[in-house]
Amino acid sequence: MAKNKNTDSSAKLAAQAANLTALIDYQEGAVVSRMLIDKKSGTVTLFAFDADQGLSEHTAPFDALVYVFDGEADVVISGKAVRLKAGMVTVMPAGEPHAVKAVTRFKMMLIMIRS
């Protein structure tokens, strides 16, 4: 998975308006991520998936909210497929196996709550 060049994102975004779509770019044949917030209590990460790219099934010890803000993706949670389009959201519960697959190029924000 590729990472965007921008680092120290939370400091650069503090007290400013930002367009989510412009904060992360697509990369051909890849999944790109950009961490916006990384705290003990949780994280906020942006992802840009090229078409047909994805994250294989895995589990996480914390609840995670997925918000799709561009494109379309299939999220499978404990064997149940959920089709998400721009403007839609779902929760991936802690300890439940989940996977993500791009139907089209898509961008999402992942908010993980650790406490």
Secondary structure as UniProt FT lines:
FT   STRAND          2..3
FT   HELIX           9..13
FT   TURN            14..15
FT   HELIX           20..23
FT   TURN            28..29
FT   STRAND          31..39
FT   TURN            40..41
FT   STRAND          42..49
FT   TURN            51..52
FT   STRAND          54..58
FT   STRAND          63..70
FT   STRAND          72..77
FT   TURN            78..79
FT   STRAND          80..85
FT   TURN            86..87
FT   STRAND          89..92
FT   TURN            94..95
FT   STRAND          98..102
FT   STRAND          106..113
//
